[in-house]
Amino acid sequence: MARITAKTTAGARKGKRRTTLIWIAAAAAIIVGLIWTEQVALLYVLATLSVTGLLVIVAMADLGGSQRPLTEPAPGDDSAAAGDGSSDAARSAKRR
């Protein structure tokens, strides 16, 4: 069984980074080529499809990361309760 070390994960990150840079360079070359050959209509279509794809990705992303309702306070957040003396800290201070 292979062990995952920091060296292998760093190598994987470098590989992903290299792949990303290659994709960016290829996209830039295509865009420059289309501008050079004055293919404005094709650039317009590609830009529209790219923005649509980005919007679909954002719409499907789980930005909240949880199913907690918006009205419920965060766990351990008793800042509202501290003012009226109902928090655990306020109760223990009253007992002393």
PEVEN-V650280 format. One record per run of one state. SS is the DSSP state (helix for helix, strand for strand, loop for the rest). FROM is the first residue (numbers start at 0). TO is the last residue. Records with the same first field share a line. If there is no record, write none. Layout:
SS=FROM-TO ; FROM-TO
This chain:
loop=0-4 ; 36-38 ; 60-77 ; 84-86 ; 95-95
helix=5-35 ; 39-59 ; 78-83 ; 87-94
